[in-house]
Amino acid sequence: MIKPLFLTLVLFVLVAVSPNTATAAEPAAENKQPQPAVAKRIIALAPHITELLYAIGAGEQLVAVSAFSDYPAAALELPQVANYAGINLEAILALQPDLVIAWKTGNVAADISRLQQFGINVAFSDPLQIGDIAAELRYLGQLSGHQQQAEAVAADFEQRLTEISAEYKNKIRLPVFFSMGTEPLTSVANQAWPAQAIRLCAAENIMDDTLSDYPQPGIEQVLQAQPQVIIQATAGAKPADISFWQTYPLIPAVALGQYVTVDADLLYRTSPRTLQGIQQLCQELDRFR
């Protein structure tokens, strides 16, 4: 079950995507402002930024992170100076960072403006497409002085992504419904991160004709679309609660008991681990082709 406030929190923890912002492949204008040659004291204002920095070997330069920055374990030892509601300006100023990396479409814009008014150097991370993660890695490598390791991680990511795309390009497409929660019933579509993963796995998202990236359909829409598989993401890929669906046996996925559970952290967050979540999803869907 998912409540409206919890949904807002989830979108901060994991990373929402929006079709109306610039792509990471060409960093936004704010990213192009002069940056320190090598940032020694970095603050990351979103969990995916923390993961990206650790992935390229820049973890030791982090002096603070956002709430829910729980991977790798070393991130848990750092002070937390932001959450989905805003930043702790006083704590950030006290840490005297030479670079704050913000999530352009996830952090509060007014908070970022305040940081800049205090003379804090701010760069932005905002991957919108799965392939953008490689560009993000390279960009953060430049900011942190870890260009060589960032290039290696980015190249490996691109190769693995190409392999997944090639493997599933011609497979039989399955109609699926992705359930983020049932109170209210919430799904994904268009450029939402899980929706992109569904397409990579050669599945047909029954919500992809909606305007919103996170639609809240009526159960009648799901009944009419007749998905063959219901996908749910949980922490650590723990078994999902399917009790809500049991009252709708006219849905083929329910009648056949065809449910897929994937690890939310792996599937949602825009980091190199995203590919693990996508591979997990693809392999689970293969069981029902």
SVG drawing of the C-alpha trace seen along z (x, -y; Angstrom):
<svg xmlns="http://www.w3.org/2000/svg" viewBox="-14 -36 56 55">
<polyline fill="none" stroke="black" stroke-width="0.4" points="0.0,0.0 1.3,-3.5 0.0,-6.8 0.2,-10.1 2.9,-11.6 4.9,-8.4 4.7,-8.6 6.2,-12.1 9.0,-10.7 9.6,-7.8 10.0,-10.1 12.8,-11.9 14.5,-8.8 14.6,-7.1 14.6,-9.8 11.8,-11.0 12.2,-11.9 10.5,-14.6 10.2,-15.1 10.3,-18.9 13.9,-19.3 17.4,-19.2 19.1,-15.9 22.3,-14.9 24.1,-14.0 24.5,-17.8 24.7,-19.3 22.3,-22.1 23.6,-25.7 24.0,-25.8 26.4,-22.9 28.6,-24.9 29.5,-27.6 33.2,-27.7 33.9,-24.9 36.9,-24.3 39.7,-22.4 39.1,-19.5 36.5,-19.7 37.9,-18.5 34.8,-19.0 31.6,-17.8 28.0,-17.7 25.6,-15.5 21.9,-16.5 20.3,-13.3 20.9,-9.6 21.7,-8.9 24.4,-11.6 26.0,-9.9 26.0,-6.6 27.5,-8.1 30.3,-9.7 31.2,-6.6 31.1,-4.6 33.9,-6.8 36.0,-6.7 35.1,-10.2 33.5,-9.0 36.3,-10.2 35.7,-13.8 32.1,-13.7 31.5,-15.7 27.7,-15.3 24.8,-13.7 21.0,-13.7 18.6,-11.5 18.3,-7.9 21.9,-7.9 22.4,-4.4 24.6,-2.9 27.4,-2.1 27.5,-1.5 30.2,-4.2 27.6,-6.8 25.6,-6.1 28.5,-7.5 28.2,-11.0 26.0,-13.8 22.7,-14.3 21.9,-17.8 18.9,-17.5 15.7,-15.5 12.6,-15.6 11.3,-18.7 14.4,-20.9 18.0,-21.5 19.6,-22.3 21.3,-25.6 23.1,-26.2 24.7,-22.7 25.8,-23.1 27.4,-26.4 29.2,-25.1 30.8,-22.3 32.3,-24.8 32.0,-22.8 33.8,-23.9 31.1,-22.1 27.4,-21.2 25.9,-18.8 22.1,-19.2 19.4,-17.2 18.0,-19.8 14.4,-18.5 14.4,-16.9 15.7,-19.6 13.8,-22.7 14.8,-25.5 14.6,-28.2 17.0,-26.2 19.5,-26.0 19.2,-29.8 19.9,-30.5 23.0,-28.4 24.2,-30.3 23.4,-33.6 25.8,-32.6 28.5,-32.0 28.3,-28.2 29.4,-26.7 26.5,-24.5 26.5,-21.9 23.6,-19.9 22.8,-16.2 19.7,-15.3 19.8,-12.1 16.5,-11.7 17.2,-8.7 18.9,-5.5 21.7,-6.1 22.4,-9.5 24.0,-7.8 27.2,-7.4 27.3,-11.1 26.6,-11.8 29.5,-9.6 31.9,-11.4 30.7,-14.9 31.1,-14.1 34.5,-12.6 35.6,-16.0 34.3,-17.8 35.9,-15.5 39.2,-14.8 38.4,-11.2 38.1,-11.3 40.0,-8.0 37.9,-5.9 34.7,-7.6 35.5,-6.9 36.0,-3.2 32.7,-2.9 30.8,-4.8 32.2,-2.7 31.3,0.5 27.8,-0.9 27.3,-1.7 28.5,1.8 26.2,3.6 23.2,1.4 23.9,2.1 24.0,5.9 20.7,5.8 19.1,3.8 20.3,6.2 19.3,9.3 15.6,8.2 15.2,6.2 13.2,9.0 11.6,10.8 7.8,11.3 6.3,8.3 4.3,8.9 1.5,6.5 2.3,5.5 1.1,3.2 3.6,1.6 2.1,1.0 3.9,-1.6 1.1,-1.3 -2.6,-0.7 -3.7,-3.6 -4.1,-5.3 -3.4,-3.0 -0.3,-4.5 1.7,-3.4 4.5,-4.6 4.5,-5.7 6.4,-7.6 9.8,-8.8 9.4,-7.5 12.5,-5.4 10.7,-2.1 8.7,-2.7 12.0,-3.0 13.2,0.3 9.9,2.0 10.6,1.0 14.1,2.3 12.8,5.6 10.5,5.9 7.4,5.5 4.3,3.3 3.4,1.0 -0.4,0.6 -0.1,-2.9 2.2,-4.3 -0.6,-6.3 -1.2,-8.5 0.0,-12.1 1.6,-11.8 4.8,-9.9 3.1,-8.7 -0.6,-8.1 -3.2,-7.1 -5.6,-4.9 -8.9,-3.5 -9.0,0.2 -11.4,0.3 -8.5,-0.8 -6.4,2.1 -9.3,4.5 -9.8,3.2 -6.2,3.4 -5.8,7.1 -2.1,7.1 -0.5,10.6 2.0,9.6 1.8,7.2 5.2,5.8 5.8,4.4 9.0,3.0 9.9,3.6 12.9,3.0 15.4,5.7 13.0,7.5 11.0,8.8 7.8,10.6 5.2,8.0 1.7,7.8 -0.7,9.1 -3.8,9.1 -5.2,6.1 -5.1,7.9 -6.8,11.1 -10.2,9.5 -9.8,8.9 -9.5,12.4 -10.6,11.1 -7.2,9.6 -5.1,12.3 -2.0,11.7 -4.1,12.3 -5.9,15.4 -2.5,16.9 -0.6,15.7 1.9,13.9 3.6,11.4 7.1,10.0 8.9,8.4 12.0,6.4 14.4,4.5 13.3,0.9 16.7,-0.5 18.2,1.3 15.4,0.4 14.7,-3.2 17.9,-4.9 19.9,-6.5 23.3,-4.9 25.3,-2.1 23.3,0.4 20.3,-0.5 21.3,2.2 21.2,4.8 17.6,3.9 16.8,3.9 18.4,7.3 16.4,8.6 13.2,7.3 14.0,8.7 14.8,12.2 11.7,12.3 9.5,11.3 11.2,14.0 9.5,16.6 6.1,15.6 6.9,15.2"/>
</svg>
